[in-house]
């Protein structure tokens, strides 16, 4: 018969909850603060500019201001 007082290992569950909480905290900081929002927009503009540069062959110095206008 199985012992009902045996403890099960919950390490994976606890680790997942902690990582999820840290991720939610970081994303909420990025979303709700001015500096985080500016950081997020900057990264989106850079990513979009890199993708367009690779696809079209245009200069990054030309594409980045255009992407900045589109994102804003």
Secondary structure, DSSP 8 states (H G I E B T S, - for coil): ---TT-----HHHHHHHHHHHHHHHHHHHHHHSHHHHHHHHHHHHHHHHHHHHHHH---HHHHHHHHHHHH-
